[in-house]
């Protein structure tokens, strides 16, 4: 009896030993297989920086590219049907749109930094009585920016109607009031040949251009209507407060708008409702609002006066 119990105990111990040996073999086999699986090394700081740089480069290039492609298409679709682009010399084209018939011809000049769209409702009402024209100053709306002419050749005599350019005008600096007034003169006389005399209606910068036009071409203007006009001595008044505002606030703000438009951020901001539309109101058409928004998308037109 004692021997049988001893034999059973030995067999039990033997089974336990075999079981332990089998488990050790399984563990060793599993470790062996795991050791054959290649492990992914840790991502280094250099690789992380490289990945970040790739995505940053993509985000910096893609929005401006998409914005430029959209601007080209939108410029063709949103061009006003009532106006036309006229060549005023050296291949530079400016937009002029006229409605109505009769004399005298009323010419509406837009406020500072704005296009002819602001006059739409006024033009429609006045066109019932006489001919009314709106235009975009160089670099605004659908008018092209002025081309540089380094020629020292004198301009032609303005008294000769067969000549297009006023004397010395091709040597004026860009975006001066004299240049703006002469651009308008070439547009409404030499290029489109509108009936004279003119009634000039200008607001802010447009009022200053109208005054200079009346002084430079007195025989062509019968009346002036000036709305909140700017004066040429504005930077000399009020102890330089306008100088501080212009160069300390307005120009930096316009430059930031230009940078945002160039990078495509303005388009995304307007689409997401982070910026207000530049022109809105109950009397504005959807096409008119769309043209103004597109102007904000363009870095070449958002800051020009």
C-alpha positions in Angstrom: 0.0 0.0 0.0 2.8 2.3 0.9 4.6 1.5 -2.3 1.5 2.3 -4.4 1.2 5.7 -2.8 4.9 6.4 -3.4 4.6 5.4 -7.0 1.6 7.6 -7.5 3.3 10.6 -6.0 6.4 10.0 -8.2 4.2 9.9 -11.3 2.5 13.2 -10.2 5.8 14.9 -9.7 7.1 13.6 -13.0 4.0 15.1 -14.8 4.5 18.4 -13.1 8.2 18.5 -14.2 7.2 17.6 -17.8 4.6 20.4 -17.7 7.1 22.9 -16.5 9.6 21.9 -19.2 6.9 22.2 -21.9 6.0 25.7 -20.7 9.6 26.7 -20.7 10.0 25.4 -24.3 6.9 27.3 -25.4 8.2 30.5 -23.9 11.6 30.1 -25.5 10.0 29.4 -28.9 7.8 32.4 -28.6 10.8 34.7 -27.7 12.7 33.3 -30.6 9.9 34.2 -33.0 9.6 37.6 -31.5 13.3 38.3 -31.9 12.9 37.7 -35.6 10.2 40.4 -36.0 11.9 43.7 -37.0 11.2 46.5 -34.6 10.5 50.1 -35.8 13.2 52.5 -34.5 12.1 55.7 -32.7 11.5 58.8 -34.8 14.3 61.2 -34.4 14.0 65.0 -33.9 15.4 65.6 -37.3 12.8 63.5 -39.0 10.0 65.2 -37.1 11.3 68.6 -38.2 11.6 67.5 -41.8 8.0 66.2 -41.7 6.8 69.5 -40.2 8.6 71.5 -42.8 7.0 69.5 -45.6 3.5 70.2 -44.4 4.3 73.8 -43.6 5.6 74.3 -47.2 2.5 72.7 -48.6 0.2 74.9 -46.5 2.1 78.0 -47.6 2.0 77.2 -51.3 -1.4 75.7 -51.8 -3.7 78.6 -50.6 -1.9 81.3 -52.8 -1.9 78.9 -55.8 -5.7 78.1 -55.4 -6.4 81.8 -54.9 -4.5 82.9 -58.0 -6.3 80.2 -60.1 -9.7 81.3 -58.8 -9.0 85.0 -59.4 -8.3 84.4 -63.1 -11.6 82.6 -63.5 -13.6 85.1 -61.4 -12.2 88.1 -63.3 -13.7 86.8 -66.5 -17.1 85.8 -65.0 -17.7 89.0 -63.0 -16.7 91.6 -65.6 -19.6 94.1 -65.9 -21.7 93.8 -69.0 -22.4 97.5 -69.3 -18.8 98.7 -69.5 -15.7 98.3 -71.6 -12.0 98.3 -71.2 -10.3 101.1 -73.2 -6.7 101.4 -74.1 -5.4 104.8 -72.8 -1.9 104.4 -74.1 1.1 102.1 -73.8 -1.3 99.1 -73.7 -2.8 100.2 -70.4 -6.5 99.5 -70.2 -9.1 101.2 -68.0 -12.7 100.4 -67.3 -15.5 102.8 -68.3 -19.2 102.1 -68.1 -21.9 104.5 -69.4 -25.7 104.4 -69.2 -28.3 106.8 -70.5 -28.3 109.5 -73.3 -28.1 113.2 -73.5 -25.9 116.1 -72.4 -24.0 117.0 -70.4 -22.2 113.8 -69.5 -21.9 113.1 -65.8 -18.8 111.3 -64.7 -18.7 109.7 -61.2 -15.4 109.3 -59.5 -15.3 106.8 -56.6 -14.1 107.4 -53.0 -10.6 106.5 -51.7 -9.6 102.9 -52.6 -13.0 101.9 -53.9 -14.2 100.9 -57.4 -17.0 102.2 -59.6 -19.4 99.7 -58.0 -20.2 102.1 -55.2 -22.0 104.4 -57.8 -24.3 101.7 -59.2 -27.6 102.9 -57.7 -26.7 106.6 -58.4 -25.9 105.8 -62.0 -29.2 103.9 -62.5 -31.2 106.9 -61.2 -29.3 109.6 -63.0 -29.3 107.7 -66.3 -33.0 108.4 -66.7 -32.1 112.1 -67.4 -28.7 112.2 -69.1 -25.7 110.1 -69.9 -23.8 108.9 -66.8 -20.4 107.3 -66.8 -18.5 105.5 -64.1 -14.8 104.4 -64.3 -12.2 102.6 -62.2 -9.0 104.5 -61.5 -5.8 102.7 -62.4 -5.3 99.6 -60.3 -8.8 99.5 -59.0 -11.8 97.4 -60.1 -11.2 96.2 -63.6 -8.7 98.9 -64.6 -5.1 97.8 -65.0 -2.2 99.2 -63.0 -0.2 101.9 -64.7 2.8 100.8 -66.8 6.2 102.4 -66.2 7.5 104.6 -68.9 11.1 105.6 -68.6 11.1 107.6 -71.8 12.3 111.2 -71.6 10.3 112.2 -74.7 8.1 115.2 -74.2 4.3 114.8 -74.4 2.4 116.2 -77.3 0.5 119.4 -77.4 -2.8 119.0 -75.6 -4.5 121.6 -78.0 -4.1 119.1 -80.9 -7.1 116.8 -80.7 -5.4 114.2 -82.8 -2.9 113.6 -80.0 -3.7 111.3 -77.1 -1.2 112.4 -74.4 -1.1 115.7 -72.5 2.3 117.4 -72.3 4.8 115.7 -70.0 2.2 113.3 -68.6 4.2 110.2 -69.5 6.9 111.2 -66.9 4.6 111.6 -63.9 4.9 109.3 -61.0 2.4 106.6 -60.5 -0.7 107.2 -58.3 -0.3 111.0 -58.2 -3.4 113.1 -58.5 -2.0 114.6 -61.8 -1.5 111.1 -63.2 -5.0 110.1 -62.2 -6.6 113.2 -63.7 -4.6 112.7 -66.9 -5.6 109.0 -67.1 -9.3 110.1 -66.8 -8.7 112.7 -69.6 -7.3 110.1 -71.9 -10.1 107.7 -71.1 -13.1 110.0 -71.7 -11.6 112.1 -74.6 -9.0 110.2 -76.6 -10.1 106.6 -76.0 -13.9 106.7 -75.7 -14.6 110.2 -76.9 -17.5 111.0 -74.6 -19.6 114.1 -75.4 -18.6 117.3 -73.6 -18.9 119.3 -71.4 -18.6 117.1 -68.3 -20.2 117.3 -64.9 -17.6 115.8 -62.5 -18.9 114.2 -59.3 -16.2 113.0 -57.0 -16.0 111.7 -53.4 -12.9 111.8 -51.2 -10.0 111.0 -53.5 -12.3 111.1 -56.4 -13.2 114.7 -55.5 -9.5 115.6 -55.5 -9.1 114.1 -58.9 -12.1 116.0 -60.2 -10.7 119.3 -58.9 -7.3 118.7 -60.6 -9.1 117.6 -63.8 -11.1 120.9 -63.8 -7.9 122.9 -63.4 -6.0 121.0 -66.0 -8.7 120.9 -68.6 -10.9 123.8 -67.9 -12.7 123.9 -71.2 -14.1 120.4 -70.7 -15.9 120.8 -67.4 -19.1 122.7 -66.8 -19.8 121.8 -63.1 -18.2 120.2 -60.1 -19.9 118.2 -57.3 -17.5 117.4 -54.5 -18.5 114.9 -51.7 -16.4 114.9 -48.6 -13.4 116.1 -50.6 -9.8 115.6 -49.7 -7.4 118.6 -50.0 -3.8 118.6 -51.2 -2.7 120.1 -47.9 -4.2 117.5 -45.7 -0.9 116.3 -44.3 0.0 119.9 -43.2 -3.1 120.4 -41.2 -4.1 119.7 -37.5 -0.5 119.4 -36.3 0.3 116.3 -38.5 -2.6 114.2 -37.1 -3.4 113.1 -40.6 0.2 112.2 -41.3 0.2 110.0 -38.2 -3.0 108.3 -39.1 -2.0 107.8 -42.8 1.5 106.4 -42.2 1.0 104.9 -38.7 -2.4 103.2 -39.2 -3.8 103.2 -42.7 -0.8 102.2 -44.7 0.2 99.3 -42.3 -3.4 98.1 -42.4 -3.5 98.2 -46.2 -0.2 96.3 -46.3 -1.5 93.6 -44.0 -4.6 93.3 -46.3 -2.2 92.9 -49.3 -0.2 90.2 -47.5 -3.4 88.3 -46.5 -4.7 88.5 -50.0 -1.4 87.3 -51.5 -1.3 84.3 -49.2 -4.9 83.4 -49.8 -5.9 84.0 -46.1 -8.5 86.7 -47.0 -10.5 84.3 -49.2 -10.7 81.7 -46.3 -11.5 84.4 -43.8 -14.4 85.7 -45.9 -15.7 82.2 -46.6 -15.6 81.3 -42.9 -17.2 84.6 -41.9 -14.2 85.9 -40.0 -14.1 89.1 -42.1 -17.0 91.4 -43.0 -17.9 91.9 -46.7 -16.4 95.1 -48.0 -19.7 96.2 -49.6 -23.1 95.2 -48.4 -26.6 96.6 -48.2 -30.2 96.1 -49.2 -29.6 97.9 -52.6 -26.5 96.0 -53.6 -26.8 93.2 -56.2 -25.2 89.8 -55.6 -23.0 90.4 -58.7 -21.9 93.7 -57.3 -21.0 92.2 -53.9 -19.2 89.3 -55.6 -17.0 91.8 -57.5 -16.1 93.7 -54.4 -15.2 90.4 -52.5 -13.1 89.3 -55.5 -11.2 92.7 -55.3 -10.3 91.8 -51.7 -8.9 88.5 -52.9 -6.4 90.2 -55.2 -3.2 91.6 -53.7 -2.8 93.9 -56.7 -6.1 95.7 -56.2 -6.8 95.7 -52.5 -4.4 98.5 -51.6 -4.4 100.8 -54.6 -6.0 104.3 -54.4 
